[in-house]
């Protein structure tokens, strides 16, 4: 015989805290993953961006999987936007000034 699900009112204070904490962690991780996914160019993502966006909906593991498996490694010089690699990559500065060669 299966166990009956408890109602919110039947949970102890510690159990309620655990549920709220787990939900807060999930929402934070998902929000960070979706924000990163929206700002990251498609060529820096392993697979389709839409699939990763849907994957973040999987509680707990979805956003973590995106951060571990979904992003391609980008050298630190390019991420920071400094150095010779960044200038030849055609990156833009914070004020929108293009660096590097024009295509």
C-alpha positions as CSV (number, residue, x, y, z in Angstrom):
1,X,0.0,0.0,0.0
2,X,1.4,3.4,-1.0
3,X,2.1,6.2,1.4
4,X,-0.3,9.2,1.5
5,X,1.2,12.6,0.6
6,X,1.2,15.0,3.5
7,X,-0.6,18.3,3.3
8,X,1.4,21.5,3.9
9,X,-0.4,21.9,7.3
10,X,0.8,18.4,8.3
11,X,4.5,19.2,7.8
12,X,6.7,20.1,10.7
13,X,8.5,23.5,10.8
14,X,11.8,21.9,9.6
15,X,10.1,20.1,6.7
16,X,8.4,23.3,5.6
17,X,11.8,25.1,5.8
18,X,13.3,22.4,3.7
19,X,10.7,22.6,1.0
20,X,11.0,26.4,0.8
21,X,14.8,26.3,0.8
22,X,14.8,23.7,-2.0
23,X,12.4,25.7,-4.1
24,X,14.5,28.9,-3.6
25,X,17.6,27.1,-4.6
26,X,15.9,25.6,-7.7
27,X,14.5,29.0,-8.8
28,X,17.8,30.7,-8.3
29,X,19.8,28.1,-10.2
30,X,17.2,28.1,-13.0
31,X,17.2,31.9,-13.2
32,X,21.0,32.0,-13.4
33,X,21.0,29.3,-16.1
34,X,18.4,31.0,-18.2
35,X,20.1,34.4,-17.9
36,X,23.4,32.9,-18.9
37,X,21.8,31.0,-21.8
38,X,20.0,34.2,-23.0
39,X,23.3,36.2,-23.0
40,X,25.6,33.4,-24.4
41,X,26.1,33.2,-28.2
42,X,24.8,30.0,-29.8
43,X,28.2,29.0,-30.8
44,X,29.3,28.8,-27.1
45,X,26.5,26.4,-26.2
46,X,26.6,22.6,-26.6
47,X,23.4,21.8,-28.5
48,X,20.3,23.9,-29.1
49,X,19.6,26.7,-26.7
50,X,15.9,25.9,-26.7
51,X,16.6,22.4,-25.5
52,X,18.8,23.7,-22.7
53,X,16.1,26.2,-21.7
54,X,13.6,23.3,-21.4
55,X,16.2,21.2,-19.6
56,X,16.5,23.8,-16.8
57,X,12.9,22.9,-15.9
58,X,14.0,19.6,-14.6
59,X,14.1,20.2,-10.8
60,X,17.6,20.3,-9.3
61,X,19.6,18.6,-12.0
62,X,18.5,20.7,-15.1
63,X,20.3,23.9,-14.3
64,X,23.3,22.1,-12.8
65,X,23.6,20.0,-16.0
66,X,23.5,23.2,-18.1
67,X,26.4,24.8,-16.1
68,X,28.4,21.5,-16.3
69,X,27.6,20.3,-19.8
70,X,25.8,22.9,-21.7
71,X,28.4,25.6,-22.0
72,X,31.5,25.5,-24.1
73,X,34.8,26.6,-22.6
74,X,35.7,30.2,-23.4
75,X,39.3,31.4,-22.7
76,X,39.6,33.9,-19.9
77,X,41.1,36.6,-22.1
78,X,38.0,36.6,-24.3
79,X,35.6,36.5,-21.4
80,X,37.2,39.6,-19.8
81,X,37.4,41.4,-23.1
82,X,41.1,42.2,-22.8
83,X,44.4,41.1,-24.3
84,X,45.3,40.4,-27.9
85,X,42.9,37.4,-28.3
86,X,39.9,39.6,-27.4
87,X,40.8,42.3,-29.8
88,X,41.3,39.9,-32.7
89,X,38.0,38.1,-31.8
90,X,36.0,41.2,-32.8
91,X,34.4,41.6,-29.3
92,X,32.6,44.7,-28.2
93,X,33.4,46.8,-25.2
94,X,30.8,47.7,-22.5
95,X,29.9,50.9,-24.4
96,X,29.4,49.1,-27.6
97,X,32.7,50.0,-29.4
98,X,33.8,47.2,-31.7
99,X,37.3,45.8,-31.3
100,X,39.1,43.8,-33.9
101,X,38.7,43.2,-37.5
102,X,35.5,44.1,-39.4
103,X,34.1,41.3,-41.6
